Amino acid sequence: MGRISFLPWPEAYCAILLLICWPSSGLNAQPAEPFSIEVSGGMAAGWWLYNHGSSDQSLRNNLGWDETRLALFVPATASFLYRIGKFRTGIGASHTWFFIDEIRKTGDAPPKFLRDSLSRSAVKFLDIGIIAEYDLISKPGFVFGPHLAGGIFSIKTIYPGRNRFGNKFCWEIGLNAQFRIAPHLMFNLRPQYKTFIITPVESTVYHERHTISNFGANAGLRYVW
């Protein structure tokens, strides 16, 4: 796959979303249907990348990468949101299955690669966090706008280095397209990119981290009242 790390920082997306939302969020308005609950599921493709770090802060002396092949992610999510004007915020949780069994250790002498086991069937993630959304387009039967979420997670894996797992956080960015199918029911389709990041404890190098990323789509029902 090549040694590629797609790591756009969540702070940049937060700043962009706030700049979009702030001028016209209508904070003093009290619209109809301020509450919503959503359940959804989806499919995505992605990989696990372990950056061994660098011997200095310049990133030029990298110590190697481990990586998996591209594999399937299946998330199941639930959320509760409160709407103020065109802005929504709330909490959400998701359970994600990553169907991968091993990670290839590319730091070893070619042409053979050693491998570490990750699971017997699937690596499992359970995350909870804060959600922010903004309605760029809001019609009686259609709503469209950005979705941003960030939080913490737990992971179930048989990876040999799991005892060094330290801080774990995740974030996602996507676009909601909501279609009204009943007086209080919306169908929501959301393409999104999501990343789980693990920083190892007792690291003696710079920038060591595990990054598990995926891109796909979620579809579900949102009940509004």
Backbone as CSV, one residue per row, in Angstrom:
resi,resn,N_x,N_y,N_z,CA_x,CA_y,CA_z,C_x,C_y,C_z
1,MET,0.812,-1.208,0.000,0.000,0.000,0.000,0.842,1.253,0.000
2,GLY,2.055,1.146,0.484,2.921,2.328,0.556,2.824,2.977,1.909
3,ARG,3.841,3.756,2.224,3.911,4.363,3.548,3.243,5.722,3.524
4,ILE,1.906,5.680,3.607,1.119,6.900,3.534,0.328,7.047,4.818
5,SER,0.394,8.199,5.425,-0.384,8.465,6.628,-1.292,9.645,6.360
6,PHE,-2.613,9.415,6.348,-3.576,10.469,6.076,-4.083,10.986,7.405
7,LEU,-3.438,12.065,7.896,-3.712,12.520,9.243,-4.063,14.010,9.293
8,PRO,-5.168,14.433,8.648,-5.571,15.817,8.820,-5.990,16.042,10.262
9,TRP,-5.561,17.138,10.860,-5.798,17.353,12.285,-7.233,17.770,12.543
10,PRO,-7.902,17.232,13.581,-9.298,17.576,13.869,-9.482,19.037,14.216
11,GLU,-8.458,19.714,14.783,-8.603,21.121,15.137,-8.878,21.972,13.907
12,ALA,-8.282,21.621,12.771,-8.505,22.399,11.547,-9.955,22.293,11.107
13,TYR,-10.525,21.088,11.185,-11.909,20.924,10.779,-12.853,21.634,11.747
14,CYS,-12.538,21.617,13.038,-13.350,22.322,14.030,-13.382,23.814,13.713
15,ALA,-12.222,24.381,13.404,-12.142,25.811,13.111,-12.962,26.162,11.880
16,ILE,-12.868,25.326,10.824,-13.625,25.577,9.599,-15.120,25.517,9.869
17,LEU,-15.552,24.496,10.638,-16.968,24.346,10.931,-17.491,25.519,11.739
18,LEU,-16.728,25.998,12.723,-17.153,27.132,13.534,-17.261,28.399,12.710
19,LEU,-16.321,28.606,11.770,-16.374,29.783,10.909,-17.627,29.769,10.038
20,ILE,-18.034,28.575,9.610,-19.243,28.464,8.801,-20.487,28.716,9.638
21,CYS,-20.494,28.141,10.849,-21.703,28.148,11.667,-21.939,29.468,12.381
22,TRP,-20.899,30.131,12.830,-21.034,31.248,13.756,-21.847,32.415,13.222
23,PRO,-21.633,32.880,11.960,-22.330,34.086,11.527,-23.838,33.955,11.472
24,SER,-24.378,32.750,11.190,-25.809,32.663,10.941,-26.463,31.516,11.682
25,SER,-25.953,31.180,12.847,-26.491,30.018,13.544,-27.833,30.277,14.185
26,GLY,-28.249,31.553,14.333,-29.563,31.841,14.885,-29.708,31.358,16.290
27,LEU,-28.784,31.749,17.180,-28.754,31.188,18.525,-29.977,31.550,19.345
28,ASN,-30.672,32.632,19.000,-31.825,33.046,19.787,-33.118,32.425,19.292
29,ALA,-33.064,31.698,18.169,-34.277,31.111,17.628,-34.605,29.802,18.317
30,GLN,-35.878,29.504,18.403,-36.336,28.240,18.954,-37.172,27.542,17.889
31,PRO,-36.541,26.763,16.988,-37.270,26.151,15.883,-38.131,25.000,16.353
32,ALA,-39.038,24.592,15.455,-39.799,23.380,15.716,-38.849,22.192,15.666
33,GLU,-39.271,21.111,16.305,-38.505,19.866,16.318,-37.059,20.064,16.772
34,PRO,-36.844,20.581,17.994,-35.462,20.810,18.434,-34.709,19.539,18.811
35,PHE,-35.410,18.447,19.109,-34.751,17.217,19.553,-34.739,16.178,18.441
36,SER,-33.704,15.346,18.457,-33.650,14.247,17.492,-32.849,13.086,18.062
37,ILE,-33.275,11.898,17.696,-32.565,10.652,18.029,-32.338,9.899,16.723
38,GLU,-31.113,9.408,16.545,-30.798,8.699,15.310,-30.142,7.364,15.602
39,VAL,-30.507,6.356,14.832,-29.802,5.072,14.829,-29.412,4.788,13.381
40,SER,-28.202,4.272,13.193,-27.727,4.068,11.829,-26.688,2.959,11.783
41,GLY,-26.408,2.527,10.599,-25.351,1.548,10.355,-24.692,1.863,9.033
42,GLY,-23.577,1.215,8.763,-22.897,1.535,7.521,-21.802,0.555,7.169
43,MET,-21.048,0.915,6.155,-19.897,0.139,5.710,-18.808,1.110,5.288
44,ALA,-17.556,0.710,5.498,-16.422,1.549,5.136,-15.225,0.656,4.842
45,ALA,-14.228,1.248,4.215,-12.974,0.558,3.939,-11.834,1.374,4.536
46,GLY,-10.849,0.683,5.099,-9.736,1.399,5.698,-8.639,0.467,6.144
47,TRP,-7.711,0.984,6.944,-6.549,0.212,7.346,-6.020,0.703,8.692
48,TRP,-5.112,-0.086,9.258,-4.415,0.216,10.508,-2.960,0.513,10.144
49,LEU,-2.458,1.646,10.602,-1.085,2.054,10.342,-0.393,2.350,11.669
50,TYR,0.732,1.693,11.912,1.516,1.928,13.127,2.820,2.609,12.744
51,ASN,2.944,3.851,13.149,4.166,4.619,12.928,5.085,4.390,14.122
52,HIS,6.247,3.786,13.905,7.180,3.512,14.990,7.794,4.771,15.575
53,GLY,7.628,5.896,14.901,8.157,7.152,15.407,9.449,7.556,14.724
54,SER,10.025,8.619,15.244,11.246,9.177,14.680,12.246,9.442,15.803
55,SER,13.507,9.327,15.477,14.550,9.551,16.484,14.748,11.028,16.792
56,ASP,14.146,11.908,15.980,14.196,13.341,16.273,12.882,13.975,15.830
57,GLN,12.690,15.253,16.134,11.433,15.925,15.844,11.268,16.285,14.379
58,SER,12.271,16.148,13.579,12.200,16.563,12.179,11.428,15.586,11.305
59,LEU,11.164,14.358,11.783,10.481,13.298,11.040,11.324,12.694,9.919
60,ARG,12.569,13.165,9.736,13.401,12.632,8.662,13.977,11.262,9.003
61,ASN,14.169,10.994,10.290,14.767,9.721,10.700,13.690,8.783,11.231
62,ASN,12.783,8.411,10.335,11.677,7.544,10.731,12.173,6.126,10.995
63,LEU,11.586,5.483,12.010,12.037,4.158,12.433,11.241,3.018,11.810
64,GLY,10.288,3.345,10.939,9.550,2.290,10.254,8.052,2.352,10.474
65,TRP,7.337,1.558,9.656,5.884,1.517,9.690,5.417,0.058,9.658
66,ASP,4.329,-0.216,10.361,3.590,-1.464,10.196,2.227,-1.090,9.627
67,GLU,1.665,-1.963,8.775,0.375,-1.630,8.185,-0.390,-2.887,7.805
68,THR,-1.707,-2.748,7.777,-2.577,-3.828,7.330,-2.942,-3.614,5.868
69,ARG,-3.562,-4.604,5.299,-4.182,-4.426,3.987,-5.481,-3.633,4.164
70,LEU,-6.041,-3.174,3.062,-7.339,-2.510,3.090,-8.401,-3.530,3.476
71,ALA,-9.268,-3.165,4.436,-10.240,-4.123,4.945,-11.554,-3.431,5.296
72,LEU,-12.558,-4.242,5.618,-13.922,-3.777,5.838,-14.144,-3.314,7.272
73,PHE,-14.820,-2.164,7.431,-15.332,-1.662,8.704,-16.862,-1.678,8.650
74,VAL,-17.501,-2.087,9.754,-18.963,-2.036,9.858,-19.328,-1.332,11.166
75,PRO,-19.801,-0.078,11.104,-20.199,0.636,12.312,-21.707,0.556,12.560
76,ALA,-22.091,0.604,13.840,-23.476,0.767,14.267,-23.494,1.922,15.263
77,THR,-24.339,2.934,15.032,-24.264,4.157,15.808,-25.631,4.567,16.357
78,ALA,-25.588,5.386,17.408,-26.787,6.000,17.982,-26.399,7.381,18.496
79,SER,-27.326,8.336,18.384,-27.014,9.689,18.822,-28.270,10.410,19.302
80,PHE,-28.053,11.410,20.166,-29.106,12.309,20.628,-28.625,13.731,20.394
81,LEU,-29.437,14.544,19.700,-29.024,15.896,19.324,-30.079,16.919,19.736
82,TYR,-29.602,18.142,20.040,-30.475,19.274,20.320,-30.168,20.381,19.328
83,ARG,-31.214,20.952,18.769,-31.063,21.947,17.705,-31.321,23.353,18.221
84,ILE,-30.432,24.293,17.851,-30.608,25.717,18.121,-30.376,26.445,16.807
85,GLY,-31.418,26.974,16.217,-31.291,27.586,14.908,-30.883,26.550,13.879
86,LYS,-29.784,26.823,13.168,-29.280,25.872,12.180,-28.188,24.973,12.741
87,PHE,-27.917,25.099,14.016,-26.812,24.368,14.639,-27.360,23.266,15.535
88,ARG,-26.743,22.074,15.462,-27.115,20.957,16.340,-25.885,20.486,17.096
89,THR,-26.113,20.101,18.337,-25.031,19.499,19.104,-25.622,18.425,20.002
90,GLY,-24.801,17.481,20.391,-25.291,16.396,21.234,-24.216,15.356,21.470
91,ILE,-24.659,14.163,21.838,-23.743,13.071,22.137,-24.068,11.880,21.242
92,GLY,-23.053,11.074,20.998,-23.251,9.886,20.181,-22.332,8.767,20.617
93,ALA,-22.692,7.568,20.251,-21.876,6.390,20.556,-21.931,5.450,19.361
94,SER,-20.870,4.699,19.173,-20.861,3.738,18.070,-20.039,2.507,18.440
95,HIS,-20.417,1.413,17.855,-19.677,0.153,17.968,-19.252,-0.226,16.556
96,THR,-17.938,-0.412,16.366,-17.400,-0.660,15.029,-16.633,-1.964,14.987
97,TRP,-16.892,-2.767,13.973,-16.157,-4.004,13.725,-15.200,-3.768,12.562
98,PHE,-13.931,-4.069,12.782,-12.898,-3.946,11.744,-12.431,-5.357,11.416
99,PHE,-12.785,-5.849,10.230,-12.558,-7.247,9.871,-11.146,-7.425,9.307
100,ILE,-10.209,-7.558,10.223,-8.797,-7.748,9.878,-8.184,-8.704,10.891
101,ASP,-7.239,-9.520,10.454,-6.660,-10.509,11.365,-5.208,-10.245,11.733
102,GLU,-4.470,-9.454,10.908,-3.053,-9.279,11.188,-2.539,-7.965,10.611
103,ILE,-1.394,-7.542,11.127,-0.718,-6.347,10.634,0.690,-6.741,10.198
104,ARG,1.115,-6.238,9.063,2.403,-6.593,8.492,3.487,-5.674,9.042
105,LYS,4.567,-6.270,9.529,5.680,-5.509,10.106,6.689,-5.211,9.008
106,THR,6.601,-4.010,8.449,7.432,-3.662,7.303,8.838,-3.259,7.690
107,GLY,9.154,-3.211,8.965,10.497,-2.840,9.374,11.490,-3.985,9.310
108,ASP,11.024,-5.194,8.992,11.902,-6.357,8.957,12.537,-6.527,7.582
109,ALA,13.588,-7.327,7.524,14.365,-7.480,6.295,13.521,-8.079,5.174
110,PRO,13.471,-7.440,3.993,12.751,-8.006,2.850,13.499,-9.227,2.335
111,PRO,12.865,-10.083,1.504,11.519,-9.883,0.972,10.415,-10.422,1.871
112,LYS,10.750,-11.089,2.957,9.729,-11.664,3.834,9.313,-10.638,4.881
113,PHE,8.052,-10.737,5.280,7.515,-9.832,6.288,7.021,-10.649,7.485
114,LEU,7.333,-10.170,8.667,6.728,-10.739,9.861,5.378,-10.095,10.084
115,ARG,4.522,-10.789,10.825,3.175,-10.288,11.059,2.802,-10.437,12.525
116,ASP,2.038,-9.455,13.037,1.458,-9.525,14.373,-0.042,-9.743,14.242
117,SER,-0.598,-10.591,15.090,-2.042,-10.839,15.070,-2.795,-9.654,15.674
118,LEU,-3.937,-9.341,15.063,-4.816,-8.300,15.584,-6.111,-8.860,16.147
119,SER,-6.634,-9.924,15.523,-7.891,-10.517,15.986,-8.050,-11.894,15.371
120,ARG,-9.012,-12.635,15.895,-9.358,-13.918,15.298,-10.441,-13.756,14.229
121,SER,-11.187,-12.644,14.297,-12.197,-12.360,13.270,-12.306,-10.863,13.000
122,ALA,-12.435,-10.070,14.093,-12.581,-8.627,13.913,-12.065,-7.891,15.143
123,VAL,-11.403,-6.752,14.910,-11.064,-5.818,15.980,-12.321,-5.009,16.281
124,LYS,-12.615,-4.788,17.570,-13.852,-4.098,17.944,-13.527,-2.770,18.632
125,PHE,-14.238,-1.716,18.234,-14.102,-0.385,18.823,-15.441,0.035,19.418
126,LEU,-15.404,0.640,20.597,-16.578,1.250,21.210,-16.209,2.677,21.564
127,ASP,-16.887,3.650,20.931,-16.530,5.046,21.175,-17.744,5.864,21.581
128,ILE,-17.491,6.950,22.304,-18.516,7.896,22.722,-17.927,9.292,22.597
129,GLY,-18.760,10.254,22.176,-18.206,11.586,21.986,-19.263,12.643,21.733
130,ILE,-18.781,13.833,21.367,-19.603,15.005,21.116,-19.802,15.171,19.608
131,ILE,-21.010,15.573,19.218,-21.354,15.766,17.813,-21.733,17.229,17.587
132,ALA,-21.310,17.785,16.449,-21.727,19.125,16.019,-22.150,19.049,14.556
133,GLU,-23.300,19.655,14.252,-23.805,19.673,12.883,-24.332,21.061,12.541
134,TYR,-24.383,21.363,11.242,-24.892,22.655,10.788,-25.693,22.445,9.507
135,ASP,-26.865,23.094,9.430,-27.737,22.954,8.263,-27.393,24.019,7.225
136,LEU,-26.638,23.650,6.211,-26.369,24.571,5.112,-27.619,24.789,4.267
137,ILE,-28.370,23.716,4.049,-29.638,23.780,3.320,-30.707,23.176,4.228
138,SER,-31.784,23.919,4.447,-32.851,23.436,5.318,-34.200,23.696,4.666
139,LYS,-34.799,22.636,4.149,-36.115,22.693,3.530,-37.061,21.787,4.313
140,PRO,-38.388,21.949,4.130,-39.324,21.083,4.864,-39.072,19.589,4.673
141,GLY,-38.635,19.190,3.468,-38.421,17.774,3.229,-36.986,17.360,3.029
142,PHE,-36.047,18.307,3.197,-34.642,17.984,2.918,-33.730,18.890,3.745
143,VAL,-32.705,18.278,4.365,-31.703,19.015,5.144,-30.327,18.508,4.731
144,PHE,-29.402,19.453,4.513,-28.053,19.080,4.079,-27.033,19.952,4.810
145,GLY,-25.949,19.321,5.303,-24.915,20.093,5.968,-23.823,19.229,6.555
146,PRO,-22.761,19.873,7.068,-21.610,19.138,7.603,-21.889,18.508,8.961
147,HIS,-21.148,17.449,9.233,-21.228,16.693,10.492,-19.806,16.523,11.006
148,LEU,-19.603,16.820,12.283,-18.283,16.684,12.902,-18.452,16.058,14.273
149,ALA,-17.589,15.103,14.620,-17.675,14.442,15.925,-16.282,14.099,16.428
150,GLY,-16.131,14.066,17.723,-14.869,13.688,18.335,-15.108,13.100,19.710
151,GLY,-14.268,12.128,20.105,-14.468,11.511,21.405,-13.346,10.554,21.770
152,ILE,-13.650,9.666,22.679,-12.708,8.665,23.164,-13.266,7.276,22.860
153,PHE,-12.403,6.257,22.943,-12.866,4.921,22.598,-12.084,3.860,23.361
154,SER,-12.670,2.671,23.381,-11.985,1.470,23.865,-11.843,0.518,22.688
155,ILE,-10.878,-0.396,22.787,-10.594,-1.307,21.686,-10.401,-2.724,22.221
156,LYS,-10.909,-3.697,21.489,-10.721,-5.102,21.827,-9.911,-5.750,20.713
157,THR,-8.670,-6.164,21.050,-7.762,-6.733,20.066,-6.786,-7.668,20.777
158,ILE,-6.170,-8.573,20.005,-5.138,-9.454,20.564,-3.748,-8.999,20.127
159,TYR,-3.648,-7.756,19.663,-2.364,-7.206,19.225,-1.326,-7.328,20.347
160,PRO,-0.131,-7.858,20.088,0.856,-8.086,21.160,1.270,-6.823,21.911
161,GLY,1.233,-5.671,21.259,1.656,-4.435,21.911,0.547,-3.673,22.593
162,ARG,-0.609,-4.309,22.820,-1.757,-3.596,23.391,-1.522,-3.120,24.820
163,ASN,-0.586,-3.735,25.545,-0.301,-3.294,26.914,0.358,-1.914,26.938
164,ARG,0.831,-1.423,25.789,1.418,-0.087,25.712,0.431,0.955,25.182
165,PHE,-0.811,0.556,24.929,-1.806,1.518,24.460,-2.052,2.566,25.539
166,GLY,-1.925,3.828,25.158,-2.155,4.924,26.094,-3.435,5.668,25.751
167,ASN,-3.314,6.978,25.513,-4.490,7.787,25.188,-5.092,7.337,23.869
168,LYS,-6.427,7.298,23.855,-7.156,6.880,22.653,-8.249,7.915,22.356
169,PHE,-8.185,8.512,21.196,-9.249,9.424,20.801,-9.590,9.207,19.332
170,CYS,-10.795,9.626,18.954,-11.265,9.436,17.590,-11.993,10.691,17.122
171,TRP,-12.081,10.862,15.823,-12.835,11.968,15.246,-13.356,11.553,13.885
172,GLU,-14.412,12.229,13.456,-14.991,11.943,12.148,-15.545,13.217,11.537
173,ILE,-15.551,13.274,10.224,-16.122,14.390,9.489,-16.935,13.821,8.341
174,GLY,-18.112,14.405,8.106,-18.974,13.899,7.050,-19.969,14.943,6.597
175,LEU,-20.884,14.519,5.729,-21.940,15.387,5.201,-23.274,14.666,5.332
176,ASN,-24.222,15.292,6.052,-25.557,14.735,6.202,-26.440,15.128,5.026
177,ALA,-27.189,14.170,4.497,-28.262,14.431,3.539,-29.515,13.760,4.098
178,GLN,-30.437,14.582,4.639,-31.608,14.059,5.331,-32.858,14.266,4.481
179,PHE,-33.648,13.203,4.346,-34.874,13.227,3.559,-36.048,12.864,4.468
180,ARG,-37.088,13.705,4.495,-38.238,13.430,5.349,-39.107,12.353,4.704
181,ILE,-39.367,11.293,5.464,-40.184,10.197,4.953,-41.485,10.037,5.729
182,ALA,-41.639,10.802,6.835,-42.854,10.806,7.643,-42.859,12.106,8.444
183,PRO,-43.988,12.480,9.062,-44.036,13.764,9.770,-42.903,13.989,10.763
184,HIS,-42.451,12.974,11.466,-41.378,13.134,12.449,-40.174,12.231,12.166
185,LEU,-40.052,11.764,10.941,-39.010,10.792,10.637,-38.221,11.218,9.404
186,MET,-36.885,11.226,9.557,-35.974,11.564,8.459,-35.088,10.362,8.149
187,PHE,-34.833,10.148,6.865,-33.808,9.189,6.453,-32.521,9.973,6.234
188,ASN,-31.431,9.544,6.887,-30.166,10.279,6.820,-29.094,9.420,6.156
189,LEU,-28.475,9.967,5.114,-27.353,9.324,4.440,-26.124,10.201,4.646
190,ARG,-25.053,9.625,5.187,-23.871,10.415,5.521,-22.591,9.732,5.051
191,PRO,-21.963,10.199,3.961,-20.583,9.779,3.676,-19.655,10.418,4.697
192,GLN,-18.666,9.664,5.179,-17.816,10.202,6.243,-16.443,9.551,6.251
193,TYR,-15.508,10.291,6.850,-14.156,9.795,7.100,-13.971,9.749,8.607
194,LYS,-13.418,8.638,9.126,-13.250,8.480,10.572,-11.863,7.937,10.883
195,THR,-11.293,8.424,11.983,-9.962,8.002,12.397,-9.938,7.713,13.895
196,PHE,-9.345,6.580,14.258,-9.040,6.236,15.649,-7.527,6.387,15.832
197,ILE,-7.113,7.087,16.884,-5.689,7.329,17.122,-5.311,6.846,18.523
198,ILE,-4.209,6.090,18.603,-3.691,5.569,19.874,-2.251,6.042,20.032
199,THR,-1.956,6.690,21.144,-0.575,7.088,21.438,-0.019,6.139,22.498
200,PRO,1.073,5.438,22.201,1.639,4.481,23.157,2.212,5.167,24.395
201,VAL,2.180,4.460,25.515,2.789,4.954,26.750,4.267,4.561,26.769
202,GLU,5.045,5.253,27.593,6.468,4.975,27.779,7.229,4.975,26.457
203,SER,6.852,5.868,25.567,7.543,5.968,24.282,8.844,6.741,24.453
204,THR,9.899,6.264,23.822,11.211,6.927,23.901,11.563,7.629,22.587
205,VAL,10.589,7.720,21.657,10.826,8.353,20.359,9.744,9.405,20.127
206,TYR,9.894,10.160,19.049,8.929,11.201,18.707,7.880,10.664,17.737
207,HIS,6.622,11.120,17.916,5.539,10.905,16.954,5.138,9.436,16.792
208,GLU,5.369,8.607,17.777,4.924,7.219,17.697,3.411,7.168,17.901
209,ARG,2.709,6.467,17.025,1.256,6.364,17.172,0.682,5.271,16.280
210,HIS,-0.505,4.795,16.673,-1.328,3.912,15.847,-2.468,4.748,15.272
211,THR,-2.706,4.609,13.969,-3.791,5.336,13.316,-4.636,4.336,12.532
212,ILE,-5.907,4.240,12.895,-6.837,3.336,12.217,-7.870,4.205,11.517
213,SER,-7.841,4.236,10.192,-8.659,5.173,9.421,-9.580,4.427,8.467
214,ASN,-10.734,5.032,8.179,-11.643,4.447,7.205,-12.501,5.519,6.551
215,PHE,-12.967,5.218,5.338,-13.874,6.100,4.617,-15.026,5.263,4.088
216,GLY,-16.268,5.742,4.333,-17.429,5.004,3.875,-18.687,5.821,4.031
217,ALA,-19.810,5.153,4.298,-21.088,5.847,4.425,-21.944,5.173,5.492
218,ASN,-22.697,5.996,6.214,-23.693,5.536,7.170,-25.082,5.896,6.659
219,ALA,-26.044,5.045,6.945,-27.437,5.325,6.608,-28.306,4.930,7.789
220,GLY,-29.284,5.783,8.103,-30.126,5.475,9.253,-31.357,6.348,9.312
221,LEU,-32.100,6.182,10.391,-33.337,6.920,10.624,-33.162,7.887,11.764
222,ARG,-33.637,9.108,11.575,-33.563,10.159,12.596,-34.990,10.573,12.963
223,TYR,-35.368,10.340,14.222,-36.688,10.744,14.724,-36.558,12.129,15.324
224,VAL,-37.371,13.081,14.864,-37.300,14.475,15.319,-38.633,14.866,15.954
225,TRP,-38.519,15.670,17.018,-39.743,16.160,17.675,-39.455,17.470,18.404
